[in-house]
């Protein structure tokens, strides 16, 4: 298999919910967000960590897509 086409192996996935309460530009945000951290091993075994911050609706959409993908994989 060509390594340029592989996405790597998911080693770990963690997420946490946070609330941004203020910033330099806005004194009162009160905006919830989700930080997701993935640990991925490339084909050589090197592990890298990737973090992504999302709004709650973005995380809910991501979660739904993962559920749909899992359901399709069960059919294979």
GROMACS elastic network, one bead per residue, 0.5 to 0.9 nm:
[ bonds ]
;  ai    aj funct       b0    kb
    1     4     6  0.87460   500
    1     5     6  0.78138   500
    1     6     6  0.80425   500
    2     5     6  0.57236   500
    2     6     6  0.71430   500
    3     6     6  0.52348   500
    3     7     6  0.83721   500
    3     8     6  0.88777   500
    3    42     6  0.86807   500
    3    43     6  0.67166   500
    4     7     6  0.82127   500
    6     9     6  0.87272   500
    6    42     6  0.80241   500
    6    43     6  0.75287   500
    7    10     6  0.88096   500
    7    40     6  0.85321   500
    7    41     6  0.88354   500
    7    42     6  0.72460   500
    7    43     6  0.84909   500
    8    40     6  0.60424   500
    8    41     6  0.53684   500
    8    43     6  0.59966   500
    8    45     6  0.87300   500
    9    39     6  0.85174   500
    9    40     6  0.54420   500
    9    41     6  0.50775   500
    9    42     6  0.65104   500
    9    43     6  0.78164   500
    9    45     6  0.88180   500
   10    13     6  0.75549   500
   10    38     6  0.71882   500
   10    39     6  0.61419   500
   10    41     6  0.65348   500
   11    38     6  0.75478   500
   11    39     6  0.52644   500
   11    40     6  0.53746   500
   11    41     6  0.66330   500
   11    47     6  0.82625   500
   12    37     6  0.80674   500
   12    38     6  0.57647   500
   12    39     6  0.50188   500
   12    40     6  0.72268   500
   13    36     6  0.71379   500
   13    37     6  0.57150   500
   13    39     6  0.64198   500
   13    40     6  0.89482   500
   14    35     6  0.82686   500
   14    36     6  0.57264   500
   14    37     6  0.52503   500
   14    38     6  0.66250   500
   14    39     6  0.88735   500
   15    34     6  0.66359   500
   15    35     6  0.54778   500
   15    37     6  0.61897   500
   15    38     6  0.87738   500
   16    33     6  0.84417   500
   16    34     6  0.55977   500
   16    35     6  0.53985   500
   16    36     6  0.66510   500
   16    37     6  0.88440   500
   17    32     6  0.70451   500
   17    33     6  0.58619   500
   17    35     6  0.65155   500
   17    36     6  0.89559   500
   17    56     6  0.85227   500
   18    31     6  0.83379   500
   18    32     6  0.56093   500
   18    33     6  0.53323   500
   18    34     6  0.61306   500
   18    35     6  0.76083   500
   19    29     6  0.84302   500
   19    30     6  0.59951   500
   19    31     6  0.53529   500
   19    33     6  0.59826   500
   19    34     6  0.85826   500
   20    23     6  0.78126   500
   20    28     6  0.85095   500
   20    29     6  0.60646   500
   20    30     6  0.54604   500
   20    31     6  0.51641   500
   20    32     6  0.62760   500
   20    33     6  0.74632   500
   21    26     6  0.89838   500
   21    27     6  0.77149   500
   21    28     6  0.57390   500
   21    31     6  0.67504   500
   21    32     6  0.87618   500
   22    25     6  0.80535   500
   22    26     6  0.58470   500
   22    29     6  0.51421   500
   22    30     6  0.71272   500
   22    31     6  0.88250   500
   23    26     6  0.51259   500
   23    27     6  0.59289   500
   23    28     6  0.76010   500
   23    29     6  0.74960   500
   24    27     6  0.69763   500
   26    29     6  0.63541   500
   28    31     6  0.87832   500
   29    32     6  0.88896   500
   31    55     6  0.82434   500
   32    55     6  0.67202   500
   32    56     6  0.65653   500
   33    53     6  0.68254   500
   33    54     6  0.56601   500
   33    56     6  0.54474   500
   33    57     6  0.89520   500
   33    59     6  0.84527   500
   34    52     6  0.82329   500
   34    53     6  0.56976   500
   34    54     6  0.52411   500
   34    55     6  0.61335   500
   34    56     6  0.61684   500
   34    58     6  0.88159   500
   34    59     6  0.67778   500
   35    51     6  0.68995   500
   35    52     6  0.57101   500
   35    54     6  0.63682   500
   35    55     6  0.88169   500
   35    59     6  0.89816   500
   36    50     6  0.82289   500
   36    51     6  0.56191   500
   36    52     6  0.52703   500
   36    53     6  0.63189   500
   36    54     6  0.79290   500
   36    59     6  0.88231   500
   37    49     6  0.68361   500
   37    50     6  0.56135   500
   37    52     6  0.64492   500
   37    53     6  0.87956   500
   38    48     6  0.82101   500
   38    49     6  0.56263   500
   38    50     6  0.51693   500
   38    51     6  0.63429   500
   38    52     6  0.85304   500
   39    47     6  0.65271   500
   39    48     6  0.56723   500
   39    50     6  0.64575   500
   39    51     6  0.88905   500
   40    45     6  0.89118   500
   40    46     6  0.81321   500
   40    47     6  0.54459   500
   40    48     6  0.54294   500
   40    49     6  0.63946   500
   40    50     6  0.78753   500
   41    44     6  0.75982   500
   41    45     6  0.51721   500
   41    46     6  0.53030   500
   41    48     6  0.63976   500
   41    49     6  0.89503   500
   42    45     6  0.52639   500
   42    46     6  0.54815   500
   42    47     6  0.64893   500
   42    48     6  0.79143   500
   43    46     6  0.74998   500
   44    47     6  0.89482   500
   53    59     6  0.88616   500
   54    57     6  0.79515   500
   54    58     6  0.57094   500
   54    59     6  0.59483   500
   55    58     6  0.51642   500
   55    59     6  0.62784   500
   55    60     6  0.86693   500
   56    59     6  0.50579   500
   56    60     6  0.61250   500
   56    61     6  0.86248   500
   57    61     6  0.61759   500
   57    62     6  0.85872   500
   58    61     6  0.51116   500
   58    62     6  0.61880   500
   58    63     6  0.86000   500
   59    63     6  0.60235   500
   59    64     6  0.85364   500
   60    63     6  0.50183   500
   60    64     6  0.61688   500
   60    65     6  0.86460   500
   61    64     6  0.51054   500
   61    65     6  0.62431   500
   61    66     6  0.86786   500
   62    65     6  0.51306   500
   62    66     6  0.62509   500
   62    67     6  0.87370   500
   63    66     6  0.50899   500
   63    67     6  0.62887   500
   63    68     6  0.87188   500
   64    67     6  0.50836   500
   64    68     6  0.62408   500
   64    69     6  0.86007   500
   65    68     6  0.50825   500
   65    69     6  0.61157   500
   65    70     6  0.85914   500
   66    69     6  0.50260   500
   66    70     6  0.61167   500
   66    71     6  0.86006   500
   67    70     6  0.50775   500
   67    71     6  0.61850   500
   67    72     6  0.86916   500
   68    71     6  0.51078   500
   68    72     6  0.62944   500
   68    73     6  0.86612   500
   69    72     6  0.51433   500
   69    73     6  0.61713   500
   69    74     6  0.87277   500
   70    73     6  0.50464   500
   70    74     6  0.63037   500
   70    75     6  0.89387   500
   71    74     6  0.52366   500
   71    75     6  0.68050   500
   72    75     6  0.52791   500
   72    76     6  0.69380   500
   73    76     6  0.53416   500
